[in-house]
Amino acid sequence: MSFESDLKRLEDISEKLKDEKTGLEESLSLYEEASALNKKLTETLEDVRRRIEAVSADGSISEMKEEE
């Protein structure tokens, strides 16, 4: 899935978790899915941040080093 569709799914899960009609088992399953999506989205944003930082002031792309 794309970043945008993952974010939309996370928003949908959030709304469903707020619904009092959502049962405990479904809530737990949704929470687990939301946690995995959150991790994936955070990693994507970190990657984008590193790529943006790699762009120098003159617009050229500098060599990126892997962070360990």
mmCIF file as Biopython writes it, N, C-alpha, C and O atoms, coordinates in Angstrom:
data_model
#
loop_
_atom_site.group_PDB
_atom_site.id
_atom_site.type_symbol
_atom_site.label_atom_id
_atom_site.label_alt_id
_atom_site.label_comp_id
_atom_site.label_asym_id
_atom_site.label_entity_id
_atom_site.label_seq_id
_atom_site.pdbx_PDB_ins_code
_atom_site.Cartn_x
_atom_site.Cartn_y
_atom_site.Cartn_z
_atom_site.occupancy
_atom_site.B_iso_or_equiv
_atom_site.auth_seq_id
_atom_site.auth_asym_id
_atom_site.pdbx_PDB_model_num
ATOM 1   N N  . MET A ? 1  ? 0.831   -1.185 0.000  1.0 0.0 1  A 1 
ATOM 2   C CA . MET A ? 1  ? 0.000   0.000  0.000  1.0 0.0 1  A 1 
ATOM 3   C C  . MET A ? 1  ? 0.876   1.250  0.000  1.0 0.0 1  A 1 
ATOM 4   O O  . MET A ? 1  ? 2.043   1.213  0.392  1.0 0.0 1  A 1 
ATOM 5   N N  . SER A ? 2  ? 0.302   2.326  -0.437 1.0 0.0 2  A 1 
ATOM 6   C CA . SER A ? 2  ? 1.023   3.587  -0.449 1.0 0.0 2  A 1 
ATOM 7   C C  . SER A ? 2  ? 0.952   4.240  0.929  1.0 0.0 2  A 1 
ATOM 8   O O  . SER A ? 2  ? 0.154   3.851  1.781  1.0 0.0 2  A 1 
ATOM 9   N N  . PHE A ? 3  ? 1.803   5.236  1.123  1.0 0.0 3  A 1 
ATOM 10  C CA . PHE A ? 3  ? 1.812   5.975  2.385  1.0 0.0 3  A 1 
ATOM 11  C C  . PHE A ? 3  ? 0.423   6.541  2.670  1.0 0.0 3  A 1 
ATOM 12  O O  . PHE A ? 3  ? -0.089  6.441  3.785  1.0 0.0 3  A 1 
ATOM 13  N N  . GLU A ? 4  ? -0.170  7.132  1.645  1.0 0.0 4  A 1 
ATOM 14  C CA . GLU A ? 4  ? -1.478  7.767  1.815  1.0 0.0 4  A 1 
ATOM 15  C C  . GLU A ? 4  ? -2.561  6.759  2.179  1.0 0.0 4  A 1 
ATOM 16  O O  . GLU A ? 4  ? -3.395  7.030  3.043  1.0 0.0 4  A 1 
ATOM 17  N N  . SER A ? 5  ? -2.555  5.601  1.528  1.0 0.0 5  A 1 
ATOM 18  C CA . SER A ? 5  ? -3.577  4.599  1.844  1.0 0.0 5  A 1 
ATOM 19  C C  . SER A ? 5  ? -3.345  3.992  3.226  1.0 0.0 5  A 1 
ATOM 20  O O  . SER A ? 5  ? -4.302  3.678  3.934  1.0 0.0 5  A 1 
ATOM 21  N N  . ASP A ? 6  ? -2.080  3.826  3.613  1.0 0.0 6  A 1 
ATOM 22  C CA . ASP A ? 6  ? -1.783  3.347  4.975  1.0 0.0 6  A 1 
ATOM 23  C C  . ASP A ? 6  ? -2.259  4.355  6.016  1.0 0.0 6  A 1 
ATOM 24  O O  . ASP A ? 6  ? -2.819  3.979  7.046  1.0 0.0 6  A 1 
ATOM 25  N N  . LEU A ? 7  ? -2.033  5.633  5.743  1.0 0.0 7  A 1 
ATOM 26  C CA . LEU A ? 7  ? -2.470  6.677  6.671  1.0 0.0 7  A 1 
ATOM 27  C C  . LEU A ? 7  ? -3.990  6.705  6.775  1.0 0.0 7  A 1 
ATOM 28  O O  . LEU A ? 7  ? -4.540  6.857  7.866  1.0 0.0 7  A 1 
ATOM 29  N N  . LYS A ? 8  ? -4.661  6.559  5.648  1.0 0.0 8  A 1 
ATOM 30  C CA . LYS A ? 8  ? -6.122  6.521  5.641  1.0 0.0 8  A 1 
ATOM 31  C C  . LYS A ? 8  ? -6.632  5.316  6.443  1.0 0.0 8  A 1 
ATOM 32  O O  . LYS A ? 8  ? -7.587  5.437  7.210  1.0 0.0 8  A 1 
ATOM 33  N N  . ARG A ? 9  ? -6.000  4.176  6.265  1.0 0.0 9  A 1 
ATOM 34  C CA . ARG A ? 9  ? -6.394  2.979  7.017  1.0 0.0 9  A 1 
ATOM 35  C C  . ARG A ? 9  ? -6.197  3.219  8.513  1.0 0.0 9  A 1 
ATOM 36  O O  . ARG A ? 9  ? -7.044  2.822  9.313  1.0 0.0 9  A 1 
ATOM 37  N N  . LEU A ? 10 ? -5.111  3.852  8.897  1.0 0.0 10 A 1 
ATOM 38  C CA . LEU A ? 10 ? -4.860  4.155  10.302 1.0 0.0 10 A 1 
ATOM 39  C C  . LEU A ? 10 ? -5.945  5.081  10.855 1.0 0.0 10 A 1 
ATOM 40  O O  . LEU A ? 10 ? -6.410  4.895  11.980 1.0 0.0 10 A 1 
ATOM 41  N N  . GLU A ? 11 ? -6.342  6.066  10.073 1.0 0.0 11 A 1 
ATOM 42  C CA . GLU A ? 11 ? -7.421  6.965  10.489 1.0 0.0 11 A 1 
ATOM 43  C C  . GLU A ? 11 ? -8.740  6.201  10.646 1.0 0.0 11 A 1 
ATOM 44  O O  . GLU A ? 11 ? -9.490  6.435  11.593 1.0 0.0 11 A 1 
ATOM 45  N N  . ASP A ? 12 ? -9.016  5.286  9.709  1.0 0.0 12 A 1 
ATOM 46  C CA . ASP A ? 12 ? -10.233 4.479  9.788  1.0 0.0 12 A 1 
ATOM 47  C C  . ASP A ? 12 ? -10.230 3.607  11.042 1.0 0.0 12 A 1 
ATOM 48  O O  . ASP A ? 12 ? -11.249 3.479  11.720 1.0 0.0 12 A 1 
ATOM 49  N N  . ILE A ? 13 ? -9.090  3.016  11.340 1.0 0.0 13 A 1 
ATOM 50  C CA . ILE A ? 13 ? -8.968  2.187  12.541 1.0 0.0 13 A 1 
ATOM 51  C C  . ILE A ? 13 ? -9.220  3.025  13.784 1.0 0.0 13 A 1 
ATOM 52  O O  . ILE A ? 13 ? -9.921  2.593  14.700 1.0 0.0 13 A 1 
ATOM 53  N N  . SER A ? 14 ? -8.652  4.216  13.816 1.0 0.0 14 A 1 
ATOM 54  C CA . SER A ? 14 ? -8.834  5.109  14.955 1.0 0.0 14 A 1 
ATOM 55  C C  . SER A ? 14 ? -10.312 5.390  15.197 1.0 0.0 14 A 1 
ATOM 56  O O  . SER A ? 14 ? -10.782 5.349  16.334 1.0 0.0 14 A 1 
ATOM 57  N N  . GLU A ? 15 ? -11.036 5.673  14.128 1.0 0.0 15 A 1 
ATOM 58  C CA . GLU A ? 15 ? -12.471 5.936  14.255 1.0 0.0 15 A 1 
ATOM 59  C C  . GLU A ? 15 ? -13.219 4.700  14.760 1.0 0.0 15 A 1 
ATOM 60  O O  . GLU A ? 15 ? -14.116 4.800  15.596 1.0 0.0 15 A 1 
ATOM 61  N N  . LYS A ? 16 ? -12.835 3.541  14.240 1.0 0.0 16 A 1 
ATOM 62  C CA . LYS A ? 16 ? -13.507 2.310  14.653 1.0 0.0 16 A 1 
ATOM 63  C C  . LYS A ? 16 ? -13.224 2.001  16.128 1.0 0.0 16 A 1 
ATOM 64  O O  . LYS A ? 16 ? -14.100 1.502  16.836 1.0 0.0 16 A 1 
ATOM 65  N N  . LEU A ? 17 ? -12.011 2.295  16.589 1.0 0.0 17 A 1 
ATOM 66  C CA . LEU A ? 17 ? -11.670 2.053  17.993 1.0 0.0 17 A 1 
ATOM 67  C C  . LEU A ? 17 ? -12.449 2.975  18.929 1.0 0.0 17 A 1 
ATOM 68  O O  . LEU A ? 17 ? -12.698 2.626  20.083 1.0 0.0 17 A 1 
ATOM 69  N N  . LYS A ? 18 ? -12.827 4.137  18.439 1.0 0.0 18 A 1 
ATOM 70  C CA . LYS A ? 18 ? -13.613 5.078  19.240 1.0 0.0 18 A 1 
ATOM 71  C C  . LYS A ? 18 ? -15.074 4.644  19.350 1.0 0.0 18 A 1 
ATOM 72  O O  . LYS A ? 18 ? -15.788 5.077  20.255 1.0 0.0 18 A 1 
ATOM 73  N N  . ASP A ? 19 ? -15.512 3.795  18.433 1.0 0.0 19 A 1 
ATOM 74  C CA . ASP A ? 19 ? -16.900 3.337  18.396 1.0 0.0 19 A 1 
ATOM 75  C C  . ASP A ? 19 ? -17.158 2.355  19.536 1.0 0.0 19 A 1 
ATOM 76  O O  . ASP A ? 19 ? -16.493 1.324  19.639 1.0 0.0 19 A 1 
ATOM 77  N N  . GLU A ? 20 ? -18.099 2.671  20.365 1.0 0.0 20 A 1 
ATOM 78  C CA . GLU A ? 20 ? -18.412 1.821  21.522 1.0 0.0 20 A 1 
ATOM 79  C C  . GLU A ? 20 ? -18.967 0.456  21.106 1.0 0.0 20 A 1 
ATOM 80  O O  . GLU A ? 20 ? -18.996 -0.467 21.920 1.0 0.0 20 A 1 
ATOM 81  N N  . LYS A ? 21 ? -19.400 0.318  19.872 1.0 0.0 21 A 1 
ATOM 82  C CA . LYS A ? 21 ? -19.947 -0.945 19.387 1.0 0.0 21 A 1 
ATOM 83  C C  . LYS A ? 21 ? -18.867 -1.948 19.002 1.0 0.0 21 A 1 
ATOM 84  O O  . LYS A ? 21 ? -19.155 -3.126 18.795 1.0 0.0 21 A 1 
ATOM 85  N N  . THR A ? 22 ? -17.634 -1.485 18.907 1.0 0.0 22 A 1 
ATOM 86  C CA . THR A ? 22 ? -16.527 -2.367 18.548 1.0 0.0 22 A 1 
ATOM 87  C C  . THR A ? 22 ? -16.163 -3.214 19.763 1.0 0.0 22 A 1 
ATOM 88  O O  . THR A ? 22 ? -15.851 -2.694 20.834 1.0 0.0 22 A 1 
ATOM 89  N N  . GLY A ? 23 ? -16.209 -4.529 19.571 1.0 0.0 23 A 1 
ATOM 90  C CA . GLY A ? 23 ? -15.943 -5.458 20.667 1.0 0.0 23 A 1 
ATOM 91  C C  . GLY A ? 23 ? -14.476 -5.542 21.042 1.0 0.0 23 A 1 
ATOM 92  O O  . GLY A ? 23 ? -13.603 -5.021 20.347 1.0 0.0 23 A 1 
ATOM 93  N N  . LEU A ? 24 ? -14.229 -6.207 22.149 1.0 0.0 24 A 1 
ATOM 94  C CA . LEU A ? 24 ? -12.871 -6.324 22.683 1.0 0.0 24 A 1 
ATOM 95  C C  . LEU A ? 24 ? -11.931 -7.031 21.717 1.0 0.0 24 A 1 
ATOM 96  O O  . LEU A ? 24 ? -10.836 -6.536 21.454 1.0 0.0 24 A 1 
ATOM 97  N N  . GLU A ? 25 ? -12.334 -8.169 21.190 1.0 0.0 25 A 1 
ATOM 98  C CA . GLU A ? 25 ? -11.462 -8.927 20.283 1.0 0.0 25 A 1 
ATOM 99  C C  . GLU A ? 25 ? -11.163 -8.139 19.017 1.0 0.0 25 A 1 
ATOM 100 O O  . GLU A ? 25 ? -10.018 -8.102 18.564 1.0 0.0 25 A 1 
ATOM 101 N N  . GLU A ? 26 ? -12.183 -7.507 18.442 1.0 0.0 26 A 1 
ATOM 102 C CA . GLU A ? 26 ? -11.972 -6.701 17.250 1.0 0.0 26 A 1 
ATOM 103 C C  . GLU A ? 26 ? -11.086 -5.501 17.566 1.0 0.0 26 A 1 
ATOM 104 O O  . GLU A ? 26 ? -10.227 -5.129 16.767 1.0 0.0 26 A 1 
ATOM 105 N N  . SER A ? 27 ? -11.297 -4.904 18.725 1.0 0.0 27 A 1 
ATOM 106 C CA . SER A ? 27 ? -10.479 -3.762 19.146 1.0 0.0 27 A 1 
ATOM 107 C C  . SER A ? 27 ? -9.019  -4.163 19.264 1.0 0.0 27 A 1 
ATOM 108 O O  . SER A ? 27 ? -8.133  -3.421 18.840 1.0 0.0 27 A 1 
ATOM 109 N N  . LEU A ? 28 ? -8.766  -5.325 19.833 1.0 0.0 28 A 1 
ATOM 110 C CA . LEU A ? 28 ? -7.393  -5.806 19.989 1.0 0.0 28 A 1 
ATOM 111 C C  . LEU A ? 28 ? -6.751  -6.035 18.624 1.0 0.0 28 A 1 
ATOM 112 O O  . LEU A ? 28 ? -5.602  -5.654 18.401 1.0 0.0 28 A 1 
ATOM 113 N N  . SER A ? 29 ? -7.489  -6.653 17.720 1.0 0.0 29 A 1 
ATOM 114 C CA . SER A ? 29 ? -6.991  -6.898 16.376 1.0 0.0 29 A 1 
ATOM 115 C C  . SER A ? 29 ? -6.709  -5.584 15.645 1.0 0.0 29 A 1 
ATOM 116 O O  . SER A ? 29 ? -5.687  -5.448 14.973 1.0 0.0 29 A 1 
ATOM 117 N N  . LEU A ? 30 ? -7.605  -4.636 15.780 1.0 0.0 30 A 1 
ATOM 118 C CA . LEU A ? 30 ? -7.409  -3.325 15.158 1.0 0.0 30 A 1 
ATOM 119 C C  . LEU A ? 30 ? -6.215  -2.603 15.762 1.0 0.0 30 A 1 
ATOM 120 O O  . LEU A ? 30 ? -5.455  -1.953 15.044 1.0 0.0 30 A 1 
ATOM 121 N N  . TYR A ? 31 ? -6.043  -2.710 17.070 1.0 0.0 31 A 1 
ATOM 122 C CA . TYR A ? 31 ? -4.909  -2.076 17.741 1.0 0.0 31 A 1 
ATOM 123 C C  . TYR A ? 31 ? -3.591  -2.648 17.220 1.0 0.0 31 A 1 
ATOM 124 O O  . TYR A ? 31 ? -2.636  -1.910 16.979 1.0 0.0 31 A 1 
ATOM 125 N N  . GLU A ? 32 ? -3.549  -3.964 17.051 1.0 0.0 32 A 1 
ATOM 126 C CA . GLU A ? 32 ? -2.334  -4.601 16.528 1.0 0.0 32 A 1 
ATOM 127 C C  . GLU A ? 32 ? -2.039  -4.119 15.110 1.0 0.0 32 A 1 
ATOM 128 O O  . GLU A ? 32 ? -0.892  -3.824 14.775 1.0 0.0 32 A 1 
ATOM 129 N N  . GLU A ? 33 ? -3.075  -4.040 14.282 1.0 0.0 33 A 1 
ATOM 130 C CA . GLU A ? 33 ? -2.898  -3.545 12.919 1.0 0.0 33 A 1 
ATOM 131 C C  . GLU A ? 33 ? -2.427  -2.089 12.928 1.0 0.0 33 A 1 
ATOM 132 O O  . GLU A ? 33 ? -1.539  -1.710 12.164 1.0 0.0 33 A 1 
ATOM 133 N N  . ALA A ? 34 ? -3.026  -1.287 13.795 1.0 0.0 34 A 1 
ATOM 134 C CA . ALA A ? 34 ? -2.651  0.124  13.895 1.0 0.0 34 A 1 
ATOM 135 C C  . ALA A ? 34 ? -1.197  0.274  14.338 1.0 0.0 34 A 1 
ATOM 136 O O  . ALA A ? 34 ? -0.485  1.147  13.840 1.0 0.0 34 A 1 
ATOM 137 N N  . SER A ? 35 ? -0.760  -0.554 15.252 1.0 0.0 35 A 1 
ATOM 138 C CA . SER A ? 35 ? 0.626   -0.486 15.720 1.0 0.0 35 A 1 
ATOM 139 C C  . SER A ? 35 ? 1.599   -0.793 14.583 1.0 0.0 35 A 1 
ATOM 140 O O  . SER A ? 35 ? 2.622   -0.124 14.438 1.0 0.0 35 A 1 
ATOM 141 N N  . ALA A ? 36 ? 1.279   -1.801 13.781 1.0 0.0 36 A 1 
ATOM 142 C CA . ALA A ? 36 ? 2.141   -2.154 12.651 1.0 0.0 36 A 1 
ATOM 143 C C  . ALA A ? 36 ? 2.149   -1.036 11.617 1.0 0.0 36 A 1 
ATOM 144 O O  . ALA A ? 36 ? 3.202   -0.695 11.080 1.0 0.0 36 A 1 
ATOM 145 N N  . LEU A ? 37 ? 0.989   -0.467 11.337 1.0 0.0 37 A 1 
ATOM 146 C CA . LEU A ? 37 ? 0.914   0.645  10.389 1.0 0.0 37 A 1 
ATOM 147 C C  . LEU A ? 37 ? 1.685   1.852  10.894 1.0 0.0 37 A 1 
ATOM 148 O O  . LEU A ? 37 ? 2.388   2.509  10.125 1.0 0.0 37 A 1 
ATOM 149 N N  . ASN A ? 38 ? 1.560   2.146  12.171 1.0 0.0 38 A 1 
ATOM 150 C CA . ASN A ? 38 ? 2.286   3.274  12.758 1.0 0.0 38 A 1 
ATOM 151 C C  . ASN A ? 38 ? 3.792   3.098  12.589 1.0 0.0 38 A 1 
ATOM 152 O O  . ASN A ? 38 ? 4.500   4.043  12.241 1.0 0.0 38 A 1 
ATOM 153 N N  . LYS A ? 39 ? 4.269   1.899  12.833 1.0 0.0 39 A 1 
ATOM 154 C CA . LYS A ? 39 ? 5.698   1.629  12.683 1.0 0.0 39 A 1 
ATOM 155 C C  . LYS A ? 39 ? 6.128   1.823  11.225 1.0 0.0 39 A 1 
ATOM 156 O O  . LYS A ? 39 ? 7.157   2.442  10.955 1.0 0.0 39 A 1 
ATOM 157 N N  . LYS A ? 40 ? 5.342   1.296  10.295 1.0 0.0 40 A 1 
ATOM 158 C CA . LYS A ? 40 ? 5.656   1.419  8.876  1.0 0.0 40 A 1 
ATOM 159 C C  . LYS A ? 40 ? 5.652   2.881  8.433  1.0 0.0 40 A 1 
ATOM 160 O O  . LYS A ? 40 ? 6.555   3.316  7.719  1.0 0.0 40 A 1 
ATOM 161 N N  . LEU A ? 41 ? 4.647   3.633  8.852  1.0 0.0 41 A 1 
ATOM 162 C CA . LEU A ? 41 ? 4.555   5.040  8.477  1.0 0.0 41 A 1 
ATOM 163 C C  . LEU A ? 41 ? 5.702   5.852  9.072  1.0 0.0 41 A 1 
ATOM 164 O O  . LEU A ? 41 ? 6.255   6.727  8.405  1.0 0.0 41 A 1 
ATOM 165 N N  . THR A ? 42 ? 6.058   5.568  10.312 1.0 0.0 42 A 1 
ATOM 166 C CA . THR A ? 42 ? 7.167   6.264  10.962 1.0 0.0 42 A 1 
ATOM 167 C C  . THR A ? 42 ? 8.475   5.991  10.231 1.0 0.0 42 A 1 
ATOM 168 O O  . THR A ? 42 ? 9.273   6.905  10.023 1.0 0.0 42 A 1 
ATOM 169 N N  . GLU A ? 43 ? 8.699   4.741  9.842  1.0 0.0 43 A 1 
ATOM 170 C CA . GLU A ? 43 ? 9.913   4.401  9.100  1.0 0.0 43 A 1 
ATOM 171 C C  . GLU A ? 43 ? 9.950   5.115  7.751  1.0 0.0 43 A 1 
ATOM 172 O O  . GLU A ? 43 ? 11.007  5.581  7.325  1.0 0.0 43 A 1 
ATOM 173 N N  . THR A ? 44 ? 8.811   5.202  7.083  1.0 0.0 44 A 1 
ATOM 174 C CA . THR A ? 44 ? 8.743   5.902  5.807  1.0 0.0 44 A 1 
ATOM 175 C C  . THR A ? 44 ? 9.073   7.376  5.986  1.0 0.0 44 A 1 
ATOM 176 O O  . THR A ? 44 ? 9.835   7.943  5.202  1.0 0.0 44 A 1 
ATOM 177 N N  . LEU A ? 45 ? 8.503   8.001  7.013  1.0 0.0 45 A 1 
ATOM 178 C CA . LEU A ? 45 ? 8.778   9.418  7.270  1.0 0.0 45 A 1 
ATOM 179 C C  . LEU A ? 45 ? 10.243  9.646  7.607  1.0 0.0 45 A 1 
ATOM 180 O O  . LEU A ? 45 ? 10.824  10.647 7.188  1.0 0.0 45 A 1 
ATOM 181 N N  . GLU A ? 46 ? 10.845  8.736  8.354  1.0 0.0 46 A 1 
ATOM 182 C CA . GLU A ? 46 ? 12.272  8.857  8.677  1.0 0.0 46 A 1 
ATOM 183 C C  . GLU A ? 46 ? 13.117  8.752  7.416  1.0 0.0 46 A 1 
ATOM 184 O O  . GLU A ? 46 ? 14.095  9.483  7.259  1.0 0.0 46 A 1 
ATOM 185 N N  . ASP A ? 47 ? 12.745  7.847  6.515  1.0 0.0 47 A 1 
ATOM 186 C CA . ASP A ? 47 ? 13.459  7.712  5.256  1.0 0.0 47 A 1 
ATOM 187 C C  . ASP A ? 47 ? 13.339  8.996  4.433  1.0 0.0 47 A 1 
ATOM 188 O O  . ASP A ? 47 ? 14.324  9.465  3.862  1.0 0.0 47 A 1 
ATOM 189 N N  . VAL A ? 48 ? 12.156  9.550  4.374  1.0 0.0 48 A 1 
ATOM 190 C CA . VAL A ? 48 ? 11.948  10.802 3.645  1.0 0.0 48 A 1 
ATOM 191 C C  . VAL A ? 48 ? 12.764  11.926 4.272  1.0 0.0 48 A 1 
ATOM 192 O O  . VAL A ? 48 ? 13.368  12.730 3.562  1.0 0.0 48 A 1 
ATOM 193 N N  . ARG A ? 49 ? 12.784  11.981 5.595  1.0 0.0 49 A 1 
ATOM 194 C CA . ARG A ? 49 ? 13.574  13.009 6.282  1.0 0.0 49 A 1 
ATOM 195 C C  . ARG A ? 49 ? 15.049  12.904 5.907  1.0 0.0 49 A 1 
ATOM 196 O O  . ARG A ? 49 ? 15.702  13.911 5.633  1.0 0.0 49 A 1 
ATOM 197 N N  . ARG A ? 50 ? 15.568  11.678 5.899  1.0 0.0 50 A 1 
ATOM 198 C CA . ARG A ? 50 ? 16.979  11.486 5.533  1.0 0.0 50 A 1 
ATOM 199 C C  . ARG A ? 50 ? 17.229  11.902 4.082  1.0 0.0 50 A 1 
ATOM 200 O O  . ARG A ? 50 ? 18.261  12.499 3.776  1.0 0.0 50 A 1 
ATOM 201 N N  . ARG A ? 51 ? 16.293  11.589 3.197  1.0 0.0 51 A 1 
ATOM 202 C CA . ARG A ? 51 ? 16.453  11.959 1.790  1.0 0.0 51 A 1 
ATOM 203 C C  . ARG A ? 51 ? 16.427  13.473 1.622  1.0 0.0 51 A 1 
ATOM 204 O O  . ARG A ? 51 ? 17.201  14.021 0.837  1.0 0.0 51 A 1 
ATOM 205 N N  . ILE A ? 52 ? 15.552  14.149 2.344  1.0 0.0 52 A 1 
ATOM 206 C CA . ILE A ? 52 ? 15.482  15.612 2.263  1.0 0.0 52 A 1 
ATOM 207 C C  . ILE A ? 52 ? 16.770  16.234 2.782  1.0 0.0 52 A 1 
ATOM 208 O O  . ILE A ? 52 ? 17.286  17.183 2.193  1.0 0.0 52 A 1 
ATOM 209 N N  . GLU A ? 53 ? 17.286  15.702 3.877  1.0 0.0 53 A 1 
ATOM 210 C CA . GLU A ? 53 ? 18.533  16.228 4.430  1.0 0.0 53 A 1 
ATOM 211 C C  . GLU A ? 53 ? 19.707  16.012 3.484  1.0 0.0 53 A 1 
ATOM 212 O O  . GLU A ? 53 ? 20.700  16.738 3.538  1.0 0.0 53 A 1 
ATOM 213 N N  . ALA A ? 54 ? 19.586  15.003 2.609  1.0 0.0 54 A 1 
ATOM 214 C CA . ALA A ? 54 ? 20.674  14.713 1.670  1.0 0.0 54 A 1 
ATOM 215 C C  . ALA A ? 54 ? 20.723  15.730 0.533  1.0 0.0 54 A 1 
ATOM 216 O O  . ALA A ? 54 ? 21.724  15.814 -0.178 1.0 0.0 54 A 1 
ATOM 217 N N  . VAL A ? 55 ? 19.663  16.492 0.359  1.0 0.0 55 A 1 
ATOM 218 C CA . VAL A ? 55 ? 19.644  17.504 -0.695 1.0 0.0 55 A 1 
ATOM 219 C C  . VAL A ? 55 ? 20.372  18.740 -0.175 1.0 0.0 55 A 1 
ATOM 220 O O  . VAL A ? 55 ? 20.003  19.314 0.850  1.0 0.0 55 A 1 
ATOM 221 N N  . SER A ? 56 ? 21.393  19.127 -0.890 1.0 0.0 56 A 1 
ATOM 222 C CA . SER A ? 56 ? 22.185  20.280 -0.429 1.0 0.0 56 A 1 
ATOM 223 C C  . SER A ? 56 ? 21.505  21.586 -0.809 1.0 0.0 56 A 1 
ATOM 224 O O  . SER A ? 56 ? 20.499  21.582 -1.518 1.0 0.0 56 A 1 
ATOM 225 N N  . ALA A ? 57 ? 22.042  22.683 -0.349 1.0 0.0 57 A 1 
ATOM 226 C CA . ALA A ? 57 ? 21.473  24.014 -0.574 1.0 0.0 57 A 1 
ATOM 227 C C  . ALA A ? 57 ? 21.383  24.360 -2.059 1.0 0.0 57 A 1 
ATOM 228 O O  . ALA A ? 57 ? 20.486  25.101 -2.462 1.0 0.0 57 A 1 
ATOM 229 N N  . ASP A ? 58 ? 22.283  23.844 -2.869 1.0 0.0 58 A 1 
ATOM 230 C CA . ASP A ? 58 ? 22.252  24.176 -4.302 1.0 0.0 58 A 1 
ATOM 231 C C  . ASP A ? 58 ? 21.348  23.245 -5.113 1.0 0.0 58 A 1 
ATOM 232 O O  . ASP A ? 58 ? 21.276  23.354 -6.337 1.0 0.0 58 A 1 
ATOM 233 N N  . GLY A ? 59 ? 20.671  22.344 -4.435 1.0 0.0 59 A 1 
ATOM 234 C CA . GLY A ? 59 ? 19.715  21.476 -5.117 1.0 0.0 59 A 1 
ATOM 235 C C  . GLY A ? 59 ? 20.281  20.150 -5.580 1.0 0.0 59 A 1 
ATOM 236 O O  . GLY A ? 59 ? 19.534  19.306 -6.076 1.0 0.0 59 A 1 
ATOM 237 N N  . SER A ? 60 ? 21.568  19.944 -5.435 1.0 0.0 60 A 1 
ATOM 238 C CA . SER A ? 60 ? 22.124  18.655 -5.817 1.0 0.0 60 A 1 
ATOM 239 C C  . SER A ? 60 ? 21.945  17.662 -4.676 1.0 0.0 60 A 1 
ATOM 240 O O  . SER A ? 60 ? 21.763  18.045 -3.520 1.0 0.0 60 A 1 
ATOM 241 N N  . ILE A ? 61 ? 21.997  16.412 -5.014 1.0 0.0 61 A 1 
ATOM 242 C CA . ILE A ? 61 ? 21.814  15.369 -3.998 1.0 0.0 61 A 1 
ATOM 243 C C  . ILE A ? 61 ? 23.181  14.880 -3.568 1.0 0.0 61 A 1 
ATOM 244 O O  . ILE A ? 61 ? 23.998  14.471 -4.393 1.0 0.0 61 A 1 
ATOM 245 N N  . SER A ? 62 ? 23.421  14.926 -2.267 1.0 0.0 62 A 1 
ATOM 246 C CA . SER A ? 62 ? 24.701  14.472 -1.744 1.0 0.0 62 A 1 
ATOM 247 C C  . SER A ? 62 ? 24.660  12.964 -1.520 1.0 0.0 62 A 1 
ATOM 248 O O  . SER A ? 62 ? 23.590  12.356 -1.493 1.0 0.0 62 A 1 
ATOM 249 N N  . GLU A ? 63 ? 25.812  12.389 -1.363 1.0 0.0 63 A 1 
ATOM 250 C CA . GLU A ? 63 ? 25.931  10.968 -1.086 1.0 0.0 63 A 1 
ATOM 251 C C  . GLU A ? 63 ? 25.335  10.670 0.284  1.0 0.0 63 A 1 
ATOM 252 O O  . GLU A ? 63 ? 25.698  11.299 1.278  1.0 0.0 63 A 1 
ATOM 253 N N  . MET A ? 64 ? 24.421  9.708  0.330  1.0 0.0 64 A 1 
ATOM 254 C CA . MET A ? 64 ? 23.798  9.349  1.610  1.0 0.0 64 A 1 
ATOM 255 C C  . MET A ? 64 ? 24.564  8.199  2.223  1.0 0.0 64 A 1 
ATOM 256 O O  . MET A ? 64 ? 24.945  7.256  1.529  1.0 0.0 64 A 1 
ATOM 257 N N  . LYS A ? 65 ? 24.788  8.273  3.517  1.0 0.0 65 A 1 
ATOM 258 C CA . LYS A ? 65 ? 25.436  7.195  4.244  1.0 0.0 65 A 1 
ATOM 259 C C  . LYS A ? 65 ? 24.379  6.473  5.054  1.0 0.0 65 A 1 
ATOM 260 O O  . LYS A ? 65 ? 23.488  7.106  5.619  1.0 0.0 65 A 1 
ATOM 261 N N  . GLU A ? 66 ? 24.468  5.165  5.114  1.0 0.0 66 A 1 
ATOM 262 C CA . GLU A ? 66 ? 23.535  4.371  5.906  1.0 0.0 66 A 1 
ATOM 263 C C  . GLU A ? 66 ? 23.771  4.647  7.387  1.0 0.0 66 A 1 
ATOM 264 O O  . GLU A ? 66 ? 24.904  4.632  7.868  1.0 0.0 66 A 1 
ATOM 265 N N  . GLU A ? 67 ? 22.671  4.900  8.100  1.0 0.0 67 A 1 
ATOM 266 C CA . GLU A ? 67 ? 22.752  5.074  9.536  1.0 0.0 67 A 1 
ATOM 267 C C  . GLU A ? 67 ? 22.644  3.701  10.185 1.0 0.0 67 A 1 
ATOM 268 O O  . GLU A ? 67 ? 21.802  2.890  9.800  1.0 0.0 67 A 1 
ATOM 269 N N  . GLU A ? 68 ? 23.484  3.449  11.150 1.0 0.0 68 A 1 
ATOM 270 C CA . GLU A ? 68 ? 23.431  2.158  11.833 1.0 0.0 68 A 1 
ATOM 271 C C  . GLU A ? 68 ? 23.076  2.324  13.263 1.0 0.0 68 A 1 
ATOM 272 O O  . GLU A ? 68 ? 22.985  1.338  13.995 1.0 0.0 68 A 1 
#
